[in-house]
Amino acid sequence: MYVNSGAENVSMSLNFMGRKLRNHTVAPAAKQRAWETTDLSRYQDDPVVSTRVVLSHPIVSSEELPGSVPDLREEVQWRRSCNIHNTLLDKDKDRGAAKCEVSWLREGRLKWKTFKRWIGVDRHRGPKCRGKAPNVSSMSVRHPKDEAPVDIKMFIPYDSAKLCITQITDDMTAMKSRHQEIIQELEENFLIASRENQEKVAVKMRTYYQNKLNTLKRILDIYQEKVARKNTYWEEKVRTIEDLNEKLKELHLARAEMGKVQEMLEAFQEKKEAENTSEEKDSSDSDVPLDGAQARLEILKDNLLKREREISMLMEGQEHAHCVYAELTEAKQQFDQMAEDNQKILEKIKESLDQTVEESSQKSHEEQEDAQQKMAEPQVGDGSQARLLHHEVKQVALECIRTGAKPTVTETDMNEEWTAELDERVRKFEEDFQKNGFLNSDTDKSVGHQLLLLQAELKQIKDENKKIIENYTAERTLRKKYYNMVEDMKGIVYHSKIRVFCRIRPLTRAEQAKRGHTIIACLDDYSVILETPRGPREFQFDKIFNPECTQEEVFTESSGQCAIDGFNVCIFAYGHTGSGKTFTMVGDRDRRNPGIIPRTFTKIFEIIHDNESKFEFKVSAYMLELYNDRLQDLFVSPAEAFSKRIEIKRDRKGLVFAQGAETKEAASAGELFALFEQGCANRHIAATKSSRSHLIIGIMIESRNLTNGSVSFGKLSLVDLAGSERASKTGAKDDQLKEANSINKSLSALGDVISALSMEQPHVPYRNNKLTQLMQDSLGGNAKTLMFLNISPSDCNLDETLTSLIYATRVKAITNNAQRNIDSMEIAQLKEVCTLFIKITAFYC
Ligand SMILES: Nc1ncnc2c1ncn2[C@@H]1O[C@H](COP(=O)(O)OP(=O)(O)OP(=O)(O)O)[C@@H](O)[C@H]1O
């Protein structure tokens, strides 16, 4: 008999176990194979094993697993003696099985020694004993101390053997169930392990691909960014080229115009020269270097002069047209008067005629007929009929003049005598008209013809006037455009005038409620006309923004690029209280229409972003307010600012800086805007939300060229001036009056500086006020300056508007000396070393 132990069961065949794991049940064929693959040679001596095949009774039970124990009870009954051979169990490998091996001994309360004594193992040990006791069972055991397995023959009495076999069977059943449990456990563990493995692999794969995806995304983003940048760059290029094209076209046009003028000049010259001798002509021709640049410049100058002359002629023509127009109005008034007088006379004549008719109606019918006949013939009779006819015609003529209708001349009027008389009257009328500009009482009889002439002349004059005005406006616009272009070009390298942009705000609700009406109108993009009690006054600026202009349009016109290019730029808003300075510079209160300041922040960082590959930038800012003649740092709390002393200084290049003021760096437009908001919160603002202090923001931009190492510094000053106001008008008292006085004082100091500069006086009183000291580098200094003149369109602010317009006209005349602030690489490095040295010294001292 062969008892398959649990250990062997485990090591028996992995194939077998795998199949079992997959199928959960073992097929009878497989079971059979398992039995057959067992090494039977080891058990040659075992009579049970050797005879197993010849047994008529089936010894393989219906149990499914290998290691299952066949029911031997029958066999025991049938074959009284049997030799039991137990496969040795490795205790280390399967302690459970070893326990099973001896458990039945313990359960039977038999000690090992007792058991051995009882079965007489010692006495029957050795090869001699083998097969000599057919009435005992043999059992292989392992001594606990033995290293190698030892086969021990145990002779068990039949009765005990039966008991033993039953016990072994039970143990084996328990073992089998234990095996099944282990297999199940193994199966489960295997499944869990494989699932965990799968999950781990899946997670690993997912992470790997996620990483790959992220990398690809990043690369894609970089590419997209590069493409966007390239696109913007090309768009910018295209725009620049388009602009250049436009300018080129304009220049072509200008050249064509110049050419025409030149032709005219040449024709004129030729005409003149024809009068001179041919020798003189030859010599003069040889003198003029027509091909040279100087000559072209001369021609250009001549042409410009010619244009100027033409314009002044046009202006004269316009003035003449105005005069004629005014005289015509006067003549019309006289016509009206005449028509009225004539009507009165007509009525009188009609009345007297009616009276005569009534009187004569009492006479006989014949007499009546005679009288009527007399009335129908003007050349006969008492003349009242003729007078009536004359006044009637005159009335018709006057009416025609008044309404502009064509007079209808009856056939009776058109006899020879009448025509001759008419011609005579026309001649006289023309004479009178040329002499006096209007008709006199003697000429009023030839009304039909006179009227026609007058109307034609009026129409002609009106057309001419319109044409002159149109030409004049077009010419002026063109001139201003060219002037601006020249100024733009000039501004890059040397002296440039301060640009003045005038912005007219819409009527406010308060002004509408006061029924204020608009007294200012834009003639074109460069001129405004103001209605004053002394008549209209025209002002010209570099650009006029009408009330409909948006913040975007206003910002587009102002320049922000220059500070990055290394120029100093100053943009300041000037105007009376409530004229729209803060709206232009900062925007409205709920930030829906941001003004120049926030837009400039965005623009600066856009430009920086576009040039990052070529330059390295550093942006820092300070923010000050000038309140009651005191400079206060807005980047610190009001309490701290009060104890701080800020002094205005100038560096070697004349650049103004505020010593003692906090300068903060910003890495993005958002950061800069946050700093600005923080500063605004610390400002002095009146209860009416009107700014009662001057706001000065300085943005310093340092750019280092990565290719050649040169460093350029630009400063952008953004100034929102406080509004001037008349204390008498606002009724300010106490603190408000003090504020107003301080504001007016500083603005008047600014006015003094402006007039000194515009009149090119040797001394400019910058030091009279802190405001002028702060703006010293922007007015007449090393800066490109842009002034926004804000005005109200309402008649309620006529005086303030007029004053502001005159003030701004003076500013327009100031010339600045804008220069680029560039340091070479060596100077920049030297400066860096100096700064480092100062820092180190400060650290060790
Ligand atoms: N162009 C404009 N379009 C619409 N509203 C405007 C415009 N300009 C100014 N306003 C409005 O007019 C009012 C006065 O403008 P703002 O406060 O800017 O004037 P200010 O000159 O700065 O006055 P102050 O000197 O008293 O501070 C505000 O309500 C503003 O919203």
The ligand as an SDF file (V2000), in Angstrom:
LIG
                    3D

 31 33  0  0  0  0  0  0  0  0999 V2000
  -14.0240  110.6780  -22.2720 N   0  0  0  0  0  0  0  0  0  0  0  0
  -14.9380  110.4590  -21.3320 C   0  0  0  0  0  0  0  0  0  0  0  0
  -15.9720  109.6540  -21.5860 N   0  0  0  0  0  0  0  0  0  0  0  0
  -16.9060  109.4260  -20.6420 C   0  0  0  0  0  0  0  0  0  0  0  0
  -16.8920  109.9630  -19.4140 N   0  0  0  0  0  0  0  0  0  0  0  0
  -15.8780  110.7830  -19.0970 C   0  0  0  0  0  0  0  0  0  0  0  0
  -14.8550  111.0820  -20.0380 C   0  0  0  0  0  0  0  0  0  0  0  0
  -13.9810  111.9190  -19.4560 N   0  0  0  0  0  0  0  0  0  0  0  0
  -14.4510  112.1270  -18.2100 C   0  0  0  0  0  0  0  0  0  0  0  0
  -15.5860  111.4520  -17.9900 N   0  0  0  0  0  0  0  0  0  0  0  0
  -16.3660  111.4660  -16.7640 C   0  0  0  0  0  0  0  0  0  0  0  0
  -16.3610  112.7750  -16.2570 O   0  0  0  0  0  0  0  0  0  0  0  0
  -16.2530  112.7750  -14.8470 C   0  0  0  0  0  0  0  0  0  0  0  0
  -15.0460  113.5970  -14.3910 C   0  0  0  0  0  0  0  0  0  0  0  0
  -13.8760  112.9890  -14.9030 O   0  0  0  0  0  0  0  0  0  0  0  0
  -12.5250  112.8710  -14.0510 P   0  0  0  0  0  0  0  0  0  0  0  0
  -12.7670  112.4950  -12.6530 O   0  0  0  0  0  0  0  0  0  0  0  0
  -11.6160  112.0250  -14.8190 O   0  0  0  0  0  0  0  0  0  0  0  0
  -12.0390  114.3500  -14.1000 O   0  0  0  0  0  0  0  0  0  0  0  0
  -10.7040  114.9750  -13.4950 P   0  0  0  0  0  0  0  0  0  0  0  0
  -10.2420  115.9830  -14.4360 O   0  0  0  0  0  0  0  0  0  0  0  0
   -9.7500  113.9130  -13.1450 O   0  0  0  0  0  0  0  0  0  0  0  0
  -11.2390  115.6530  -12.1940 O   0  0  0  0  0  0  0  0  0  0  0  0
  -10.3980  116.0560  -10.8880 P   0  0  0  0  0  0  0  0  0  0  0  0
   -9.3070  116.9350  -11.2950 O   0  0  0  0  0  0  0  0  0  0  0  0
  -11.3960  116.7260  -10.0430 O   0  0  0  0  0  0  0  0  0  0  0  0
   -9.9190  114.7660  -10.3170 O   0  0  0  0  0  0  0  0  0  0  0  0
  -16.1470  111.3350  -14.4070 C   0  0  0  0  0  0  0  0  0  0  0  0
  -17.4110  110.8980  -14.0110 O   0  0  0  0  0  0  0  0  0  0  0  0
  -15.7430  110.6140  -15.6630 C   0  0  0  0  0  0  0  0  0  0  0  0
  -16.2390  109.2990  -15.6720 O   0  0  0  0  0  0  0  0  0  0  0  0
  1  2  1  0
  2  3  1  0
  2  7  2  0
  3  4  2  0
  4  5  1  0
  5  6  2  0
  6  7  1  0
  6 10  1  0
  7  8  1  0
  8  9  2  0
  9 10  1  0
 10 11  1  0
 11 12  1  0
 11 30  1  0
 12 13  1  0
 13 14  1  0
 13 28  1  0
 14 15  1  0
 15 16  1  0
 16 17  2  0
 16 18  1  0
 16 19  1  0
 19 20  1  0
 20 21  2  0
 20 22  1  0
 20 23  1  0
 23 24  1  0
 24 25  2  0
 24 26  1  0
 24 27  1  0
 28 29  1  0
 28 30  1  0
 30 31  1  0
M  END
$$$$
